[in-house]
């Protein structure tokens, strides 16, 4: 979610730069603390231009939509978000704003170094997290916590300024995590099939560029291939192969859209030396050839 235009206080909290081949929005406090928070208001979407350009963030970023509505695309999936809602974005996720109206949003971000290690692990576990509507009582709690954090940003002369701000922004992140976890089944109540599927998804995110066959994931998890496939299909409705292909093609779309790599280089980055095979796989999963996808999104 872009925060580059002037905020209510007239301060810019985001600097745009290029990191590698994918556009990255850099969140940083005025002295590079690694944490930042701001309240931003817009009545209508300004001239589009860069606003609609997909990007990633260099930090874990959170948004409390206090008023209005936003249409966003996150990893090529579109969301219509109405206040009050909270949005969490992992640094790996690619997103863009399509439209918004009459918006007040509270935005905060924290990098890996300043994030509570326990929270970091939990955020990795809940990613990807869809935007989440908030109940009134939860929204009020968020507003109170955000307001306190913003007040701390006005006390830069305090000797413990950074520690206080860091602790409270971490607490805000904890509130977001807790809200997401409330919607999930506790891990001690997960069935065996759910635990296996969870472990598979974690392994897939780590190894999708090198492991392309269900048997490789089964070996990684010390399971038989039929049993792994049965568990994943029972829980998700889709086979292990389906999930592998979907993850590979999602990353391919990111690279095709954002990088200057050639089609063969994209295939090689994802572990495919045989470009024709990769092209057939991409076409089968996405419904169009890689070159067609790139050209369509560059038009």
PyMOL commands that set and color helices and strands:
alter all, ss='L'
color gray80, all
select helices_A, chain A and resi 49-52+112-114+117-126+136-152+161-182+187-189+192-207+214-220+225-236+240-258+263-269+275-286+290-298
alter helices_A, ss='H'
color red, helices_A
select strands_A, chain A and resi 14-19+22-27+35-44+56-57+60-74+77-82+85-89+95-110+132-133
alter strands_A, ss='S'
color yellow, strands_A
deselect
rebuild
show_as cartoon
